[in-house]
Amino acid sequence: MLQAQDVVKHTYMLYIEIQNKIAPIAINAMSEARKTVLQSLIDYIQEKATKNKEIRLNFICTHNSRRSHLSQVWAQAMAAKYGINNVSCYSGGTKATALFSAAKNTLVATGFQIQKLSDTENPVYAIKYAENSAPIIGFSKTYDDAFNPASEFAAILTCSQADESCPFIAGAEKRIPITYVDPKTFDNTPQQEEKYAERSMQIATEMSYVFSRIKL
């Protein structure tokens, strides 16, 4: 097996539209309180990266429709951007619904290329962030769905309701609450597009900070 010092960074050039959208973000301008919240995730990823082990992150929210998907997609993209290899990001909920259209549209507006693979009540999407990247498969599912890892993963709770209703997550090595305000509050209002974009950029900023801190 490769030793940690033998690991070669393989970075991906994100689509230019995504690069332009994230160019203004200032990761060091985040509050110290928020950096403290993210430190447990940084520590988990760093420990795995140092040992050259697979890094599996499962982002969990109640309905797996908004925040957990945005977190999964941005985490995978930022891992690629910073050359943190062996990262596989997943998402799930305490119940399955569907990837909400406003969350999907926000990613499209940011520059992600999304292809619908199935036209059902719970569509399956292929989500790409770079020309040569493998697509992220996005659809709503429970956190313990067979599509997600069964062991050796970190469970990242992106909403307080999921944190409270999941006192135990089988197979998780670490449970990390990183909660976000739900943009659902603004559904079907004039502020919907703005608020989804705002939440997406917050998550992008924080995932950028997390992966920028990992040393190989």
Order of alpha helices (4+ residues) and beta strands (2+ residues): alpha-alpha-beta-alpha-beta-alpha-beta-beta-beta-beta-alpha-beta-alpha
